Amino acid sequence: MEGLPERITLDPGICHGKPCIRGLRYPVETLLELLAGGMTIEEILADYEDLEREDILAALSYAARLTHVKRMERIAA
């Protein structure tokens, strides 16, 4: 996905190395949680002025890539 490496950064010194937006202290997981909680992209942008629409779209793209698996199997308990 174009722009993903520039938007999603991994730095051990920022948020304990979690994937973040452009080296800022906004973990991808936080943006996903806001969206899952019902906030719109516009609401997030209004609350976090240093974020850009492309940042949120990159977070969604990153999450989608993490779900690409060849196969899932249930493990017996």
N, C-alpha and C positions, 0 to 999 in steps of 0.2 A: 504494500500500500504506500503510495507516494507521500512523503513528508513524515512518515512515522518515526524514522530515526531522529529527526530533528525535534519532534514534539514530545516523544516519550524518552526520558533519560533514566539511566541507572547510575547512581553515585553513592558509594558506601557512606559518604559524609552527609547525605541528605535523606531524611526520613528512613534511616537504617537500611538504605540500599533498595527500598521499594521503588517500583516504577513510578516516576513522577512526570509532571508536565513541565517541559522546557527547563529543568533544573530548579524550578520553583518548588516550594514546599506544599504542593498539591498532589498527593498520591492518586494514581489512577483509580484505586479502589474507592476513594472518597467521592470522586465524580460519579462513578457507577452507582454508589449507594444513594447519592442525591437523585439521580435519574430513576433508580428503582423505587425510591420513596415518593415519586410523583412530580418532582420538580421538572419544569421544562428547561430546555437549553437557554431560553431567554431569561428565565428567572435566575438560573445559575450565573449567567453573564452579568446580570444586574447586581447580584450579591458579591461577585468576585471580579472586580473591574480589570484586573491584570490578566484574566483569562480571555481567550479568543474562541470563537465558534469552532475553528479548526482544531483547537486543543481538545474540546469535548468529543468531536468526531474521531479524533485520533485515539482517545481513550476507548471509545466504542469499538473501533477497529482492532485495537490491541486485545481487548477482551474477546472479540470474535476469533482472533487468531489463536488464542489460548485454548479455545474449545475444539480446535481442529484435531481430532484424534482418529486413528484408523479403526479402532474397535474398543468397546467397553465390555467388561465382563463383571458379573456380580460375584463377589467374594463371599463364601460361606462364613457365617459367624462362628 
